[in-house]
Amino acid sequence: MRSPLDRLRHAVSFEIIALILVIPLGSILFHLPIEDFGVVGVVSATLATIWNLAYNYIFDLSLQRTSGTTKKTGLVRILHAVLFETGLLIVLMPFIAWYLGVTLWQAFLMDVSFALFYVIYAFGFNWAYDALFPLPEWKDVPLSE
């Protein structure tokens, strides 16, 4: 399993790269001032980082117990990304509605749009992260689908 320091590096780098992409895209897509979307982005990233640390630890612990390894197949990566974004959606929607002064429905649509972006982003980021920082335990474990 990953160390706490490795998990922190993962969570922080995930959010920094995401913010660089999502703030200007969100501002353009939803016709909001970049400053407002920047606040939503930073608060969301902070909450997501906390969720990321907890979720990935619990997910890896469960995966280790059920399969004997934390190495993820393509199908497990899809499940991992979808479950992560679903949990985050539940947490962020009320904040987005409150801060931007929009209805819960509008916040839901914004949140779902970004959840779709983040599902794809999380899948790619986590695959790249695992390739850049593989764990020694994966060396002799075949990747089965």
N, C-alpha and C positions, 0 to 999 in steps of 0.2 A: 504494500500500500504506500501511497505517497506520504511524505513527511508533512508536518504542519507548515513549514517554511515553503515547501514546494506547492502546497495548496494555496498559500497566500500569493505566491508569484503567479500562479495560474489565474486566480480570481481577479487580481489587480490588473494584470496584462489583458485579460479578457475584457474588462470594463473600459480600460483606457482606449483600446483599439475600437471598441464599439462606440464610445462617445465621439471619437473623431469622425466616424461614419454617420452616426444617427442624428446628431444635433443639426447639421446643415440639411440633411435629407428630410428630417421631420419638419423643420421650419419651412422648407419649400413645399413639401407635400400638403401640409395642413394650413398653409398661409398664415403662420404665426410668427411674431417677432423672434429672431434667433435668441434673444435674451430670455424670453419666457420659455422657449423650448429648451434652452440651455439649463435653466433651473430644474425643469422637469427631468431632463436628462441626467443631471448630477445627482439629484435626490433619488431617482430611479436606479442609477448605477450604485449608489451607496446601499440602498436596500437590496439590490440584486447581488452585491458582493457578499453581504451577510448571508443571504439565502444560498448563494453559490457555495460558500464554505460549508454550511450545514448540510445542504442537499447532497453535494458530491461526497462528503464523508459517509453519510448514511447510505447513499447508493453504492459506493465502493464496498462498504462493509457488508451490505446485503449480497452484492455480487460475489464477493470473496467467500461468503458462507454458502451460497448456493452452487457456485461453479468451481470454487477452489482457486480462482485467479481474479484479478481486476482487469485483465485484458478484455477489451470490448470488441464484439463482432459488429458488423454493419447494422444488423437488426437491433442489437442492444444499444448502439449509439443513437438510433432513431428514437427508441423508447426513452432513453436518457434525456435527449433534447426536448421531446414533447412533454414529458412529466415536469421537467424543470420550468419550462415556459408556462405551463398551466398553473403551477403554484405561484409563479411570479405575477401572472395576470390577476389572480385573486387579491394579491396584496396591493398592486399598483393602481388598479382602476379607481378606487375611491380618492386617492391622492390626486390623480390626474384631473378628475372631475372637479374637485375642490379648487385646486390651484389655478386651473385655466378657466374656471367659471363656466364649464360646459355641463350638459346633462350626463347622467350615467351612461346613457346609450351612446352619446358621442365619445365619451371616454372609453367605453367598451370597444367601439370601432377603431379608435386610435390605438388602444392597447392591443387589439387583435392584429392590426396591421404590423405593429412592431413585434409582436410575438411571432408572426410568420417570418419576419426578417430575422429575428433572433434564433428561431429554430434552425434555419439554414446556416446562419452565422455560427451558432453553437456547434452544430455538427462539424462544420469545416474547421473551426478554431480548435476544437478538442482533438480532432484527428491529427491536425498539424502539431498541436502541443505534444501529443503522445509520440509522434514521430521525432520531434526535436528533443524531448526529454523522456525517453523510454525507461521503464523500470527494469532493473536487473532480473526480476522474477519472470519477465516476459521472454527472455532470451530463448528458452527451450520449450515454450508453450506454443503449439500450433494454433493458428487463427482459424477457428471453425465457424462456419456460417450458421 
